Amino acid sequence: MQKVDYLIVGQGMVGTLLAWFLEKAGKSYILFDNGQKQSASRVAAGLINPITGRRFVKSWMIEELLPFAKKTYQEMEAHIGSPLWEEVRIVRYFQTIAEGNNWLAKTSYDGYEQFLSSEKLSEHLEHIVKDTGGYGIINGAKVSVSSIVHAFRQAFLKKGQLVNQSFDYQQLRLVEQEITYGEFTAQKVIFCEGYSAYQNPWFAHLPYESAKGEVLILRIPNFQTDHIIKKTQFLVPINKDLFWFGSNYEWDDLTDQPTPTGKAYLEERLSDILKVDYTIIDHIAAVRPILKNRRPAIGLHPEHSQLGFLNGMGTKGTSIAPYWVHHFVEYLVHDKELSEEVTLARFF
């Protein structure tokens, strides 16, 4: 039997961050992941948008979450030797007069100045994008989530820390204060399964409110920008004239397959944004892991302390995951108390 401290189920962004912080804490682990290409982490745009909604309010805990996320991603960037973190400007086009008024009011609020920019757009962007009611510019960031997942997957495989297969719940055995699974023995198994956690027999009853998002990958000839454009959806530059556009919300069809309906919806939204022609290169979909009240769920099973759960990062996962995954590791390794806002116990 191979003995490690933790088994981690799922090597998306959350599972990767958990392994990162456990290793920094001197703990050993083995990950289980089948490399599903359509997982939410692999199709995410990686946006960090600190000001959201039609009333332009600061995202939950953004003053704490943003600097912690930046520090974490830059450390991971240095580790793999590849760029991951990029500070960007998000051009938020107003759709109503009320939105413009709300923006103007927020520019005078204390605590907002670090997130709002007075930058003016270039004429090139104005020739491409339809501006029907003015705009504001937000200081945001973009993280290459797919690069993180891919680079660390290769590293985990090389070091023998990842088993390239799905986790079989029926093979898991709870033995006193440990668990056994196949050839492995560990103190705990931590489930970082994203949306598929609804199939987990120990956590299937949680109030999941997951939603499918569909995305278009576009080529817009002769158009390059460092700005992210937001009107109804986000238009995010990938490389040269390639762009990520999305996403929609689908609450009923929770498969990972793109649909004609989703494509038509996104194309209609594109017609509200672009003045120029484009070519669709790809159409992809994934299901976001969302739990009731839109907060993460972190903790141990109340009856089986060998079973841990780390999920529910939702649409803002890029910004909130580093802080809360680290929070969970502090709880696991140093017995620090879990925040009531995110503790799994609120669902039991």
Summary of the structure (lengths in Angstrom):
residues: 348
radius of gyration: 21.0
end to end distance: 33.6
largest distance: 67.0
contacts: 1094
relative contact order: 0.19
helix: 33%
strand: 30%
